[in-house]
C-alpha cells in the first residue's frame, strides 16, 4: 500500500482562516449575521457575506503580519473590487436578495506570533464606479 505524503498546511491559508475568524467576531459584535463564508464563483470570491435587516454586506478580509507593503486594505485592488461586485450580484440573485441594499466592507486583521493583534473594520470601504 502506498501512502500519500501529507503536506504541511500552507501558512498563508492558516493566516487567512485566522483572519476570517477574527473578522466574523467583529461583524457579529457590530450586529451583523454571517450568511456565507468564502462564497465562490469561477473567477471571484467573497470572504464573508453578512446581513442586518435589509442590508447585505460583502466583506473582504485581509490578514497581514505587518504593513511593510502598505495597509491590508490597500491590497484590495480595482480588479478585486470588480470581481467582488460580480460575485455579490450572483449571491444576491441566487439567494433572492436583489431587493436589499448592499455594501462592501474590508476587515484588516493584523497578526503576530501570539495571534491576532488588532482588527479594523472599514465599513463602506469602497463603492463601484458606474461605467459612463
N, C-alpha and C positions, 0 to 999 in steps of 0.2 A: 504494500500500500504506500502510495506517495502522499506525503502531507504537504500542503501548500505552506509556503513561508508566510508568516504573518508580519506585515509591515507595521512599524510603529506609527501611531497616529500622527498626522500632519499637524505641526504646531500652529499653523495658520487656521486650520479647522477648529482646533481646540480654542484658540483665541476668539474666533468668530462665534462659537457656541457660548462662550463665557460672556461675550458682549451682548448677544441676543437675550440671554437670561437676565442680565442686568437691565437692559432696555425694557424688557417686559415688565419688570418690577416697577420701574419708573412710570411707565404708561398706566399701569394699574393704580398706582398712587395718584395719578392725575385724573382718575375716574374713567379711564378707557377700558373696554373689554376686548381682549385679543380674540380675533376671529380666525386668523390663519398665521402660520409660521412658514417661511420660505415658499411662498406662492410662486410657482414657476410656469413660464411659457417656454417655448423652444429657445427664444433669444433674449429672454428677460426674466428677472426675478425681483420679488419684493420680500424683504426680510420679515417684516411683520405687518399685518393688517389688523387694525383695531377700530372700534366704533364707540360712540356715545350719542345717544338719541338719534338725530338724523344726520350725523356727521360720520363719514368713513375716513380713517386716517391711514395713509400708506407711509410706512416707516423704513428708511434706510438706516441700518446700524453700521457704524464704523468704529471698530475697536483698534486701538493702537497702543504701542508701548511707549511712545513719545511723540513729540511734534517736530522732530528734526526736519521733516519734509513738508511741513505745514500742518494745519489742523486736520483732523479726520473729515470734517465737513467739506473742506476744500477738495477732498478727493472725490466728491460727488460731481462728476463732470457733466457737461451738456449731453453727451451721449448717454450716460447713465440716467439722467433725468428723462430723456425721451423714451428710453426703454422702460423705465418705471411707469411712465404715463400710458404706454401701450399695455403693459401688464395690468395697470389699475383699471383701464377701460374694460379689459377682458374680465377681471374679477367682478366689477360692478354688474356687468351683463350676465355673467354665469350665476351670480347669486341674487339676482332680482333686486339690486340696489341702485339702479340707474336714476332713481328719483332723489337720491341722497346728495348732500353736499360732500365734497371731497377735499382733502388737504394732504400735502406732502410734508412730512417731518423728517428730521435727521436726529439720531441719537448718537452722540460721541461718547465712547467709553475708553477711558484711559486706564491701562493695566500696568502693574509692575509685578515683580516676582512673588509678592504676597497676595496678589489678586487684584480685584477692582479697586482702583484708587479714587476715580472721580467719574461721574456720569453727567452729561449735559444734554438736556432735551431741547432741541431747537424746533419750536412749533412753526408751522407755515414757512419752512426753511427755503422753499423756492416755489415759484409759480412758472407755469409753462407759457412760453411766448406763443401767441397765435400767428399762424402764417398769414402774410398780407394777402 
